[in-house]
Amino acid sequence: MKLGFAKSLLLGFLILLSSCGEFQRVQKSSDVNKKLEAAMKYYEKKDNYKANVLLEEIMPLLKGRPEAEKAQFIFANTYFNDKQYIMSSYYFKDLYETYPRSEYAEQSMYMHVKSLYMDSPSHKLDQGNTDEALQAIQMFGVRYPQSSHMEEINRMTDELNAKTEYKAFENARLYYKIGIYKSAVVSLGTFLDRYPSGKFSEEATFIQFQAQYYLAKNSVLRLQKERYNTALEYYYGFIDKYPDSKFKKDAEELYDRITERLKNFQS
């Protein structure tokens, strides 16, 4: 049994050695067609690395030839398959911009979008890449509104928008958490202008009211009356929009405190 295993191991090693030798021979060749044919075979075998190496060497020599578009599409795909999404997004974009009438243009634009989508970070991190992906999605929708990829594009859009909304909410709420209440009121207002009916709009509206209350409470005496009255306006807006809110009890407690404090300013 051990002898059989050793033979199998040796056979596997010889096959691997032969494969490496064959790749090196093709790589050293000056025959573009031979390299292109080998690259396609490696790609079909899911050997993205070898296909990528050969295609990178011959792509400049393929310009002007009918095979150039397909070669670049496969080249970009080798990066995508190896999860090198920044590289794949670059080469897919380069393809559809260089060959806008290509049979691969639509698929390349879609794969550019998908590469950016795959590279989009966790919702807790900076969403610069997510914003870029959403811009690319918008361009795809304008250019190919009837594309068969639109269902997937819409799904990606919803997921990416959810990330940007969460990050925007966290950024706005941060001012409240660290006690910079004036900035919190402004930033939460900006958030609500952008996402008036979003997932976090109810909580953001309540926190904005809270922030205004604490801003008034911590203000010098001459500013308190005006700021408490502004807090009441936020309260009425909150209750009007979310009459059954889970934050209603807390909001009413703050309302009672505000009305009690405002009695001190009555002449």
C-alpha positions as CSV (number, residue, x, y, z in Angstrom):
1,M,0.0,0.0,0.0
2,K,2.9,2.3,0.9
3,L,4.6,1.4,-2.4
4,G,1.4,2.3,-4.4
5,F,1.2,5.7,-2.6
6,A,4.9,6.4,-3.4
7,K,4.3,5.6,-7.1
8,S,1.2,7.9,-7.2
9,L,3.2,10.6,-5.5
10,L,6.1,10.2,-8.0
11,L,3.7,10.2,-11.0
12,G,2.1,13.4,-9.7
13,F,5.5,15.0,-9.3
14,L,6.5,14.0,-12.8
15,I,3.3,15.4,-14.3
16,L,3.8,18.7,-12.4
17,L,7.4,18.9,-13.6
18,S,6.3,18.2,-17.2
19,S,3.6,20.9,-16.9
20,C,6.1,23.4,-15.6
21,G,8.5,22.5,-18.3
22,E,5.8,22.9,-21.0
23,F,4.8,26.3,-19.6
24,Q,8.4,27.5,-19.6
25,R,8.9,26.4,-23.2
26,V,5.8,28.2,-24.3
27,Q,6.8,31.3,-22.3
28,K,10.2,31.4,-24.0
29,S,8.7,31.0,-27.4
30,S,8.5,34.0,-29.8
31,D,5.4,32.6,-31.5
32,V,2.4,34.8,-30.5
33,N,-0.2,32.4,-31.8
34,K,1.3,29.6,-29.8
35,K,1.3,31.6,-26.6
36,L,-2.3,32.8,-27.3
37,E,-3.5,29.2,-27.8
38,A,-1.7,28.0,-24.7
39,A,-3.1,30.9,-22.6
40,M,-6.6,29.9,-23.6
41,K,-6.0,26.3,-22.7
42,Y,-4.6,27.3,-19.3
43,Y,-7.6,29.5,-18.8
44,E,-10.0,26.7,-19.6
45,K,-8.2,24.5,-17.1
46,K,-8.7,27.4,-14.5
47,D,-5.0,28.0,-14.3
48,N,-5.4,31.7,-14.1
49,Y,-1.8,32.5,-13.2
50,K,-0.3,30.9,-16.3
51,A,-2.9,32.3,-18.6
52,N,-2.4,35.7,-17.1
53,V,1.4,35.6,-17.5
54,L,1.2,34.6,-21.2
55,L,-1.5,37.1,-22.1
56,E,0.3,39.9,-20.4
57,E,3.3,39.2,-22.6
58,I,1.4,39.1,-25.9
59,M,-1.4,41.6,-25.5
60,P,0.7,44.5,-26.9
61,L,1.4,42.4,-29.9
62,L,-2.2,41.6,-30.5
63,K,-3.4,45.2,-31.0
64,G,-5.2,45.5,-34.3
65,R,-5.9,41.8,-34.5
66,P,-9.4,40.3,-34.1
67,E,-8.2,38.3,-31.1
68,A,-7.2,41.4,-29.1
69,E,-10.6,42.0,-27.5
70,K,-11.1,38.5,-26.4
71,A,-7.6,38.2,-25.1
72,Q,-8.0,41.3,-22.9
73,F,-11.4,40.1,-21.7
74,I,-9.8,36.8,-20.6
75,F,-6.9,38.6,-19.1
76,A,-9.1,40.7,-16.9
77,N,-11.1,37.6,-16.0
78,T,-7.9,35.9,-14.7
79,Y,-7.5,38.7,-12.2
80,F,-11.2,38.5,-11.2
81,N,-11.0,34.7,-10.7
82,D,-8.0,35.2,-8.5
83,K,-9.9,37.8,-6.5
84,Q,-7.6,40.6,-7.5
85,Y,-10.5,42.9,-8.0
86,I,-8.6,46.2,-8.3
87,M,-6.7,44.8,-11.2
88,S,-9.7,43.2,-12.9
89,S,-11.8,46.4,-12.5
90,Y,-9.0,48.4,-14.2
91,Y,-8.6,46.0,-17.2
92,F,-12.4,45.5,-17.7
93,K,-12.8,49.3,-17.8
94,D,-9.9,49.7,-20.1
95,L,-11.5,47.2,-22.5
96,Y,-14.9,48.8,-22.8
97,E,-13.4,52.2,-23.1
98,T,-10.9,51.1,-25.7
99,Y,-13.4,49.0,-27.6
100,P,-16.9,50.6,-27.0
101,R,-18.5,48.6,-29.9
102,S,-16.9,45.3,-28.9
103,E,-19.0,42.2,-28.4
104,Y,-17.4,42.2,-25.0
105,A,-18.2,45.8,-24.1
106,E,-21.4,45.2,-22.1
107,Q,-20.0,42.2,-20.3
108,S,-16.8,44.1,-19.5
109,M,-18.7,47.0,-18.1
110,Y,-20.7,44.6,-16.0
111,M,-17.6,42.9,-14.7
112,H,-16.0,46.2,-14.0
113,V,-19.0,47.0,-11.8
114,K,-18.9,43.5,-10.2
115,S,-15.2,43.9,-9.5
116,L,-15.8,47.2,-7.7
117,Y,-18.7,45.6,-5.8
118,M,-16.5,42.7,-4.7
119,D,-13.8,45.2,-3.6
120,S,-16.3,47.2,-1.6
121,P,-15.3,47.1,2.1
122,S,-17.3,46.3,5.2
123,H,-20.0,48.9,6.1
124,K,-17.9,49.8,9.1
125,L,-15.0,51.1,6.9
126,D,-14.6,54.1,4.6
127,Q,-16.9,53.7,1.7
128,G,-14.9,55.5,-1.0
129,N,-14.8,52.2,-3.1
130,T,-18.5,51.7,-2.6
131,D,-19.2,55.2,-3.9
132,E,-17.1,54.4,-7.0
133,A,-19.0,51.2,-7.5
134,L,-22.4,53.0,-7.3
135,Q,-21.2,55.5,-9.9
136,A,-20.2,52.7,-12.2
137,I,-23.6,51.0,-11.7
138,Q,-25.3,54.3,-12.7
139,M,-23.3,54.5,-15.9
140,F,-24.1,50.8,-16.7
141,G,-27.8,51.4,-16.2
142,V,-27.7,54.4,-18.6
143,R,-25.8,52.5,-21.2
144,Y,-27.5,49.2,-21.0
145,P,-31.0,49.7,-19.4
146,Q,-32.3,46.5,-21.0
147,S,-29.3,44.3,-20.0
148,S,-29.9,40.8,-18.7
149,H,-27.7,41.8,-15.8
150,M,-30.0,44.4,-14.5
151,E,-31.6,42.2,-11.8
152,E,-28.1,41.5,-10.4
153,I,-27.2,45.2,-10.8
154,N,-30.2,46.2,-8.8
155,R,-29.4,43.7,-6.1
156,M,-25.8,45.1,-5.8
157,T,-27.1,48.6,-5.8
158,D,-29.4,47.9,-2.8
159,E,-26.6,46.3,-0.9
160,L,-24.1,49.1,-1.7
161,N,-26.6,51.8,-0.8
162,A,-27.3,50.1,2.5
163,K,-23.5,50.2,3.3
164,T,-23.3,53.9,2.4
165,E,-26.4,54.7,4.4
166,Y,-25.1,52.9,7.5
167,K,-21.7,54.6,7.3
168,A,-23.3,58.0,6.8
169,F,-25.5,57.4,9.9
170,E,-22.6,56.3,12.0
171,N,-20.6,59.4,10.9
172,A,-23.5,61.7,11.8
173,R,-24.2,60.0,15.1
174,L,-20.6,60.1,16.1
175,Y,-20.9,63.8,16.9
176,Y,-23.7,63.0,19.4
177,K,-21.7,60.2,21.0
178,I,-18.7,62.5,21.7
179,G,-20.9,65.3,22.9
180,I,-20.5,67.8,20.1
181,Y,-24.2,68.5,20.0
182,K,-24.3,71.5,17.6
183,S,-22.4,69.5,14.9
184,A,-24.6,66.5,15.7
185,V,-27.8,68.5,14.9
186,V,-26.3,69.7,11.6
187,S,-24.8,66.4,10.5
188,L,-28.0,64.4,11.4
189,G,-30.0,66.9,9.5
190,T,-27.8,66.4,6.4
191,F,-28.2,62.7,6.8
192,L,-32.0,63.0,6.9
193,D,-32.0,65.2,3.8
194,R,-30.1,62.4,2.0
195,Y,-32.0,59.5,3.5
196,P,-35.5,60.9,4.5
197,S,-37.1,57.4,4.5
198,G,-34.1,55.2,5.0
199,K,-33.5,52.4,7.5
200,F,-32.0,54.7,10.1
201,S,-34.2,57.8,9.5
202,E,-36.4,57.2,12.6
203,E,-33.4,56.8,14.9
204,A,-31.6,59.7,13.3
205,T,-34.6,62.0,13.8
206,F,-34.9,61.0,17.5
207,I,-31.1,61.5,18.1
208,Q,-31.3,64.9,16.4
209,F,-34.0,65.9,18.9
210,Q,-31.8,64.6,21.7
211,A,-28.8,66.5,20.4
212,Q,-30.8,69.7,20.3
213,Y,-32.0,69.2,23.8
214,Y,-28.5,68.7,25.2
215,L,-27.2,71.6,23.1
216,A,-29.8,73.9,24.8
217,K,-29.1,72.4,28.2
218,N,-25.4,73.1,27.9
219,S,-25.8,76.5,26.5
220,V,-25.2,79.8,28.2
221,L,-28.4,81.2,29.8
222,R,-29.1,83.8,27.1
223,L,-29.3,81.1,24.4
224,Q,-31.2,78.4,26.2
225,K,-34.8,79.6,25.6
226,E,-34.3,79.8,21.8
227,R,-32.6,76.4,21.7
228,Y,-35.2,74.7,23.9
229,N,-37.9,76.0,21.6
230,T,-36.0,74.6,18.6
231,A,-35.8,71.3,20.4
232,L,-39.6,71.4,20.8
233,E,-39.9,71.8,17.0
234,Y,-37.8,68.7,16.5
235,Y,-40.0,66.9,19.0
236,Y,-43.2,67.8,17.2
237,G,-41.6,66.8,13.8
238,F,-40.5,63.5,15.3
239,I,-43.9,62.6,16.9
240,D,-45.7,63.7,13.8
241,K,-43.7,61.4,11.5
242,Y,-43.3,58.5,13.9
243,P,-46.3,58.5,16.3
244,D,-45.7,54.8,17.3
245,S,-41.9,55.0,17.5
246,K,-40.0,52.8,19.8
247,F,-38.3,56.0,21.0
248,K,-41.6,57.7,21.8
249,K,-41.4,57.2,25.6
250,D,-37.8,58.6,25.8
251,A,-38.9,61.5,23.5
252,E,-41.8,62.3,25.8
253,E,-39.6,62.4,28.8
254,L,-37.3,64.9,27.1
255,Y,-40.4,66.9,26.1
256,D,-41.5,67.1,29.7
257,R,-38.0,68.3,30.8
258,I,-38.0,71.0,28.1
259,T,-41.5,72.3,29.0
260,E,-40.5,72.4,32.6
261,R,-37.3,74.4,31.9
262,L,-39.1,76.8,29.6
263,K,-41.3,77.8,32.5
264,N,-38.3,79.5,34.0
265,F,-38.2,81.8,31.1
266,Q,-41.8,83.0,31.3
267,S,-42.1,86.6,32.2
